[in-house]
């Protein structure tokens, strides 16, 4: 004679509750572990307190700056930037670097891309770029402003770098942050356009 065992709906309900409780415990344990790891990373981050990189303009030369047509500009500028990571325990990845020049609020060169690179603890790097603009539209007053600066013998340019950076602490790498660098170069300026500037400090924001 066989014995037939029938589970009541009450028993089935208890089993469902046990599975649900186990699932909730698993979710809670996973959340607690994730929160703990995140807290440790944040604590390390706050202790290390990364300092933003430092930039300075080592050299800049203007080879061409004239209007080829009404309000269309041709330009050629060579520059070298000095970059330093002041952090003792944090490395920096630089991505999507673009350099360009502006004059009296007007962009006078196209964006020039620089290759991405990694900068170790307290490392320094030299970044060189050739900035060129061909037929760029400028304001009607541009020619007048340039001629006036030639007569004065001085030209003020803004040489800018935009990039994305990531901080590296040990094996952990942060997400991307926007980096903006602005170098104000006050340069000797004459008819020959043979100008140069060294040692200009740049403002940096992250």
Secondary structure, 3 states (H helix, E strand, C coil): CCCCCCCCHHHHHHHHHHHHHHHHHHHHHHHHHHHHHHHHHHHHHHHHCCCCCEEEEEEEEEEEEEEEECCEEEEEEEEEEEEECCCCCCEEEEEEEEEEEEECCEECCCCEEECCEEECCCCEEEEEEEEEEEEEECCCCHHHHHHHHHHHCEEEEEEEEEEEEEEEECCEECCCEEEEEEEEEEEECCCCCCCCECCEEEEEEC
